[in-house]
Amino acid sequence: MNRLSNKIAIVTGVLFGAKHAIPHLRKAGDGSIVNLSSIAGLIGVGGIAPYHASKGAVRLMSKNDAITYARENIRVNSLHPAYIWTPMVETYLRTTSPDVEAAKAAAGAAHPIGHMGEPDDVAWAVVWLASDEAKFVTGAKMVIDGGYTAR
C-alpha cells in the first residue's frame, strides 16, 4: 500500500467504523465513539499534505457524526496526540537518524513539557471519553500534546 492509500484507509476506517458501530449503539440506547486523529489534523507541519488531509478529515467527520447522532445519545469525539513513544515513532526515528536516542530527545524537546507522550496518555483519554464521566462531551477535539499546539 502506498502512502496515499494509507491516508485514504484512515478516512475510510473512520467512516466504516461509525457505519458498523452506530446500529449497535442505537440498540444499546447510547454510546461513545472515539476517533484517533493527530495534531496534524489541527496544525500544519509542511511536506505531508496527505497526512494532514486525512487527520483533518477525521476531526471533521467526528464533529459531523457528533451532530448527526447526538439526539440518539451517541457521542463522537476525536483525539489529537503529538509525538507518542510508540513502535511507529521509534521506527520513523530509526530511519531518519543515526542516533535514535538523540532523535527521541530532540522530538521530545519540541514539546513544551520536554518529552514525548506515552501510549497510556492517550489510552486514559479514550477511557474517559468512553465513560459516563464524559456524558456531556460530544463533538470535542481532545488535544494530548504536551503543549505542542499551545504555541
Backbone as CSV, one residue per row, in Angstrom:
resi,resn,N_x,N_y,N_z,CA_x,CA_y,CA_z,C_x,C_y,C_z
1,MET,0.852,-1.168,0.000,0.000,0.000,0.000,0.897,1.230,0.000
2,ASN,0.622,2.175,-0.895,1.444,3.379,-0.918,0.970,4.366,0.133
3,ARG,1.723,5.455,0.292,1.419,6.399,1.376,0.049,7.048,1.214
4,LEU,-0.343,7.385,-0.015,-1.653,7.985,-0.215,-2.758,6.987,0.106
5,SER,-2.571,5.739,-0.271,-3.561,4.711,0.052,-3.705,4.548,1.557
6,ASN,-2.600,4.654,2.292,-2.660,4.580,3.756,-3.540,5.691,4.316
7,LYS,-3.425,6.879,3.744,-4.205,8.018,4.244,-5.680,7.845,3.904
8,ILE,-5.971,7.313,2.726,-7.358,7.043,2.355,-7.934,5.996,3.297
9,ALA,-7.124,5.002,3.673,-7.581,3.950,4.597,-7.933,4.531,5.961
10,ILE,-7.210,5.560,6.408,-7.517,6.213,7.683,-8.934,6.768,7.644
11,VAL,-9.249,7.471,6.572,-10.564,8.105,6.450,-11.660,7.059,6.279
12,THR,-11.437,6.071,5.442,-12.472,5.049,5.250,-12.635,4.197,6.507
13,GLY,-11.572,4.015,7.267,-11.669,3.287,8.532,-12.602,3.986,9.506
14,VAL,-12.502,5.310,9.589,-13.389,6.081,10.459,-14.824,5.999,9.934
15,LEU,-14.986,6.135,8.644,-16.315,6.064,8.033,-16.976,4.712,8.292
16,PHE,-16.264,3.629,7.985,-16.837,2.298,8.166,-16.954,1.914,9.646
17,GLY,-16.039,2.407,10.474,-16.138,2.154,11.911,-17.452,2.699,12.461
18,ALA,-17.762,3.941,12.106,-19.024,4.533,12.558,-20.216,3.809,11.937
19,LYS,-20.123,3.532,10.656,-21.231,2.854,9.959,-21.613,1.556,10.662
20,HIS,-20.630,0.797,11.082,-20.900,-0.505,11.694,-21.143,-0.425,13.196
21,ALA,-20.653,0.619,13.851,-20.875,0.769,15.293,-22.246,1.361,15.612
22,ILE,-22.705,2.274,14.793,-23.950,3.006,15.078,-25.141,2.073,15.319
23,PRO,-25.380,1.049,14.502,-26.530,0.180,14.789,-26.451,-0.476,16.176
24,HIS,-25.265,-0.858,16.594,-25.100,-1.473,17.920,-25.318,-0.454,19.038
25,LEU,-24.828,0.768,18.824,-25.009,1.809,19.831,-26.476,2.225,19.915
26,ARG,-27.148,2.268,18.775,-28.587,2.565,18.784,-29.337,1.500,19.581
27,LYS,-28.994,0.253,19.329,-29.657,-0.852,20.022,-29.420,-0.757,21.533
28,ALA,-28.207,-0.349,21.924,-27.868,-0.202,23.344,-28.544,1.023,23.965
29,GLY,-28.924,1.977,23.135,-29.579,3.184,23.634,-28.653,4.360,23.865
30,ASP,-27.362,4.128,23.775,-26.372,5.202,23.884,-25.002,4.628,23.574
31,GLY,-24.002,5.487,23.596,-22.646,5.009,23.364,-21.696,6.130,23.027
32,SER,-20.468,5.727,22.784,-19.407,6.686,22.529,-18.459,6.136,21.463
33,ILE,-18.144,6.981,20.515,-17.129,6.670,19.509,-15.987,7.650,19.729
34,VAL,-14.772,7.127,19.793,-13.586,7.968,19.943,-12.684,7.693,18.736
35,ASN,-12.521,8.709,17.908,-11.691,8.583,16.708,-10.307,9.164,16.966
36,LEU,-9.295,8.477,16.485,-7.917,8.920,16.679,-7.447,9.728,15.479
37,SER,-7.093,10.966,15.735,-6.549,11.848,14.714,-5.091,12.136,15.087
38,SER,-4.706,13.382,15.086,-3.331,13.794,15.356,-3.316,15.307,15.458
39,ILE,-2.252,15.851,16.026,-2.113,17.305,15.965,-2.008,17.757,14.516
40,ALA,-1.648,16.841,13.623,-1.589,17.166,12.198,-2.980,17.422,11.618
41,GLY,-4.028,17.092,12.365,-5.380,17.448,11.971,-5.763,18.841,12.433
42,LEU,-4.841,19.508,13.154,-5.100,20.837,13.706,-4.125,21.887,13.201
43,ILE,-2.881,21.486,12.986,-1.832,22.428,12.569,-1.079,21.865,11.369
44,GLY,-0.378,22.720,10.675,0.440,22.291,9.550,1.892,22.122,9.953
45,VAL,2.525,21.168,9.334,3.959,20.948,9.539,4.709,21.241,8.244
46,GLY,4.105,20.865,7.127,4.712,21.083,5.818,5.260,19.796,5.243
47,GLY,4.999,19.584,3.969,5.556,18.437,3.266,4.802,17.131,3.425
48,ILE,3.717,17.136,4.192,2.962,15.891,4.385,1.459,16.145,4.207
49,ALA,1.114,16.783,3.112,-0.275,17.182,2.855,-1.261,16.029,2.955
50,PRO,-0.983,14.834,2.389,-1.970,13.753,2.522,-2.226,13.355,3.979
51,TYR,-1.184,13.364,4.796,-1.351,13.035,6.211,-2.229,14.082,6.896
52,HIS,-1.932,15.360,6.651,-2.740,16.432,7.234,-4.191,16.333,6.777
53,ALA,-4.391,16.079,5.497,-5.757,15.977,4.968,-6.521,14.839,5.637
54,SER,-5.870,13.699,5.808,-6.568,12.559,6.411,-6.874,12.810,7.876
55,LYS,-5.953,13.396,8.600,-6.187,13.647,10.030,-7.194,14.784,10.235
56,GLY,-7.187,15.770,9.346,-8.207,16.808,9.390,-9.579,16.244,9.067
57,ALA,-9.629,15.307,8.136,-10.898,14.656,7.794,-11.451,13.896,8.994
58,VAL,-10.594,13.227,9.748,-11.047,12.504,10.943,-11.682,13.483,11.929
59,ARG,-11.059,14.632,12.115,-11.593,15.638,13.044,-12.976,16.099,12.594
60,LEU,-13.108,16.442,11.312,-14.392,16.962,10.833,-15.457,15.878,10.718
61,MET,-15.065,14.653,10.387,-16.034,13.554,10.372,-16.556,13.309,11.788
62,SER,-15.687,13.426,12.775,-16.103,13.246,14.165,-17.111,14.318,14.568
63,LYS,-16.846,15.559,14.191,-17.780,16.639,14.507,-19.114,16.428,13.800
64,ASN,-19.068,16.049,12.530,-20.298,15.783,11.790,-21.104,14.669,12.448
65,ASP,-20.438,13.572,12.783,-21.133,12.446,13.406,-21.655,12.813,14.795
66,ALA,-20.948,13.673,15.508,-21.416,14.115,16.828,-22.762,14.817,16.693
67,ILE,-22.882,15.673,15.711,-24.149,16.382,15.483,-25.213,15.413,14.982
68,THR,-24.842,14.549,14.069,-25.790,13.619,13.460,-26.422,12.684,14.489
69,TYR,-25.629,12.187,15.445,-26.114,11.149,16.356,-26.374,11.621,17.783
70,ALA,-26.210,12.913,18.062,-26.382,13.423,19.430,-27.775,13.146,19.983
71,ARG,-28.800,13.308,19.191,-30.184,13.092,19.664,-30.447,11.628,20.025
72,GLU,-29.541,10.742,19.584,-29.672,9.317,19.904,-28.769,8.916,21.066
73,ASN,-28.224,9.915,21.767,-27.320,9.689,22.902,-26.056,8.949,22.496
74,ILE,-25.616,9.185,21.272,-24.355,8.625,20.795,-23.389,9.792,20.662
75,ARG,-22.318,9.720,21.430,-21.311,10.782,21.442,-20.153,10.397,20.538
76,VAL,-19.592,11.387,19.852,-18.454,11.155,18.965,-17.436,12.262,19.207
77,ASN,-16.211,11.866,19.503,-15.131,12.815,19.772,-13.864,12.358,19.054
78,SER,-12.906,13.267,18.959,-11.629,12.906,18.344,-10.473,13.256,19.279
79,LEU,-9.426,12.446,19.200,-8.194,12.659,19.967,-7.100,13.118,19.016
80,HIS,-6.265,14.040,19.509,-5.218,14.627,18.679,-3.881,14.626,19.417
81,PRO,-3.204,13.473,19.430,-1.910,13.438,20.114,-0.783,14.020,19.258
82,ALA,0.260,14.452,19.950,1.511,14.830,19.292,2.367,13.568,19.250
83,TYR,3.690,13.723,19.379,4.560,12.551,19.372,4.304,11.696,20.610
84,ILE,3.964,10.446,20.366,3.780,9.461,21.418,4.812,8.364,21.162
85,TRP,5.553,7.971,22.179,6.613,6.971,22.008,5.991,5.604,21.754
86,THR,5.845,5.291,20.485,5.268,4.029,20.032,6.248,3.367,19.072
87,PRO,6.031,2.111,18.736,6.900,1.467,17.739,6.931,2.221,16.406
88,MET,5.794,2.821,16.016,5.784,3.583,14.762,6.728,4.786,14.832
89,VAL,6.685,5.522,15.929,7.565,6.685,16.079,9.016,6.227,16.184
90,GLU,9.259,5.166,16.937,10.624,4.651,17.048,11.165,4.231,15.679
91,THR,10.355,3.540,14.900,10.783,3.122,13.552,11.080,4.336,12.689
92,TYR,10.208,5.332,12.749,10.426,6.559,11.976,11.749,7.217,12.368
93,LEU,11.991,7.348,13.662,13.227,7.989,14.113,14.457,7.164,13.734
94,ARG,14.345,5.839,13.760,15.473,4.987,13.356,15.800,5.148,11.866
95,THR,14.776,5.417,11.066,15.019,5.566,9.621,15.487,6.961,9.250
96,THR,15.324,7.920,10.155,15.695,9.301,9.827,16.904,9.809,10.598
97,SER,17.419,9.014,11.536,18.536,9.481,12.346,19.466,8.319,12.690
98,PRO,20.775,8.568,12.651,21.705,7.501,13.045,21.728,7.248,14.556
99,ASP,21.227,8.209,15.335,21.224,8.091,16.790,19.784,8.234,17.287
100,VAL,19.114,7.110,17.513,17.692,7.142,17.876,17.458,7.825,19.218
101,GLU,18.375,7.683,20.163,18.191,8.335,21.464,18.280,9.853,21.338
102,ALA,19.210,10.336,20.510,19.312,11.784,20.288,18.072,12.289,19.553
103,ALA,17.581,11.507,18.594,16.377,11.888,17.863,15.164,11.892,18.792
104,LYS,15.092,10.924,19.688,13.992,10.868,20.660,14.033,12.089,21.567
105,ALA,15.211,12.451,22.030,15.357,13.622,22.894,14.973,14.902,22.144
106,ALA,15.386,15.002,20.880,15.051,16.191,20.089,13.544,16.279,19.841
107,ALA,12.927,15.158,19.511,11.475,15.151,19.297,10.761,15.498,20.594
108,GLY,11.237,14.973,21.696,10.639,15.289,22.989,10.776,16.758,23.339
109,ALA,11.917,17.339,23.006,12.162,18.750,23.308,11.252,19.680,22.511
110,ALA,10.667,19.190,21.418,9.734,20.006,20.629,8.437,20.274,21.390
111,HIS,8.196,19.512,22.435,7.009,19.683,23.265,7.379,20.551,24.465
112,PRO,6.619,21.592,24.759,6.956,22.439,25.903,7.112,21.668,27.215
113,ILE,6.426,20.537,27.351,6.544,19.739,28.575,7.905,19.031,28.646
114,GLY,8.630,18.971,27.505,10.002,18.477,27.487,10.207,17.024,27.121
115,HIS,9.150,16.300,26.812,9.294,14.899,26.429,8.089,14.464,25.605
116,MET,8.234,13.322,24.953,7.115,12.741,24.225,6.129,12.128,25.201
117,GLY,4.922,11.919,24.686,3.927,11.226,25.484,4.129,9.726,25.429
118,GLU,3.357,9.034,26.248,3.377,7.570,26.279,2.003,7.058,25.860
119,PRO,1.924,5.823,25.387,0.622,5.281,24.977,-0.463,5.416,26.048
120,ASP,-0.115,5.269,27.315,-1.105,5.411,28.381,-1.722,6.810,28.425
121,ASP,-0.972,7.828,28.006,-1.513,9.185,27.990,-2.723,9.270,27.062
122,VAL,-2.669,8.558,25.967,-3.779,8.517,25.011,-4.852,7.551,25.506
123,ALA,-4.429,6.400,26.005,-5.386,5.384,26.446,-6.314,5.908,27.538
124,TRP,-5.774,6.644,28.507,-6.621,7.158,29.588,-7.599,8.204,29.079
125,ALA,-7.214,8.945,28.061,-8.154,9.901,27.461,-9.305,9.161,26.789
126,VAL,-8.997,8.050,26.118,-10.042,7.229,25.494,-10.966,6.673,26.570
127,VAL,-10.389,6.160,27.647,-11.201,5.606,28.741,-12.163,6.668,29.253
128,TRP,-11.665,7.876,29.476,-12.531,8.944,29.979,-13.616,9.296,28.975
129,LEU,-13.248,9.509,27.714,-14.247,9.879,26.711,-15.304,8.794,26.518
130,ALA,-14.928,7.551,26.680,-15.871,6.446,26.513,-16.749,6.244,27.745
131,SER,-16.382,6.857,28.860,-17.087,6.626,30.116,-18.283,7.564,30.284
132,ASP,-19.110,7.242,31.268,-20.233,8.111,31.625,-19.760,9.425,32.249
133,GLU,-18.519,9.469,32.697,-17.961,10.714,33.248,-17.905,11.810,32.186
134,ALA,-17.899,11.421,30.906,-17.855,12.377,29.793,-19.200,12.440,29.074
135,LYS,-20.280,12.212,29.800,-21.606,12.083,29.186,-22.088,13.355,28.484
136,PHE,-21.486,14.499,28.772,-21.886,15.757,28.153,-20.848,16.228,27.123
137,VAL,-19.953,15.337,26.741,-18.879,15.693,25.809,-19.122,15.004,24.474
138,THR,-19.405,15.792,23.459,-19.530,15.266,22.101,-19.110,16.349,21.121
139,GLY,-18.508,15.932,20.032,-18.012,16.885,19.045,-16.731,17.568,19.460
140,ALA,-16.106,17.080,20.516,-14.892,17.715,21.035,-13.652,17.146,20.372
141,LYS,-12.646,17.971,20.316,-11.327,17.514,19.882,-10.411,17.627,21.091
142,MET,-9.972,16.495,21.592,-9.105,16.487,22.768,-7.657,16.427,22.294
143,VAL,-6.909,17.423,22.679,-5.509,17.530,22.279,-4.634,16.997,23.406
144,ILE,-3.793,16.018,23.065,-2.889,15.389,24.022,-1.484,15.567,23.459
145,ASP,-0.894,16.716,23.767,0.316,17.069,23.023,1.437,17.707,23.831
146,GLY,1.367,17.621,25.150,2.458,18.195,25.958,2.692,19.672,25.684
147,GLY,1.653,20.356,25.231,1.769,21.797,24.956,2.208,22.148,23.557
148,TYR,2.402,21.154,22.696,2.923,21.399,21.342,2.125,22.450,20.581
149,THR,0.798,22.354,20.618,-0.018,23.300,19.846,-0.370,24.559,20.629
150,ALA,0.118,24.689,21.858,-0.177,25.872,22.662,0.634,27.089,22.224
151,ARG,1.624,26.874,21.407,2.485,27.991,20.973,1.745,28.969,20.124
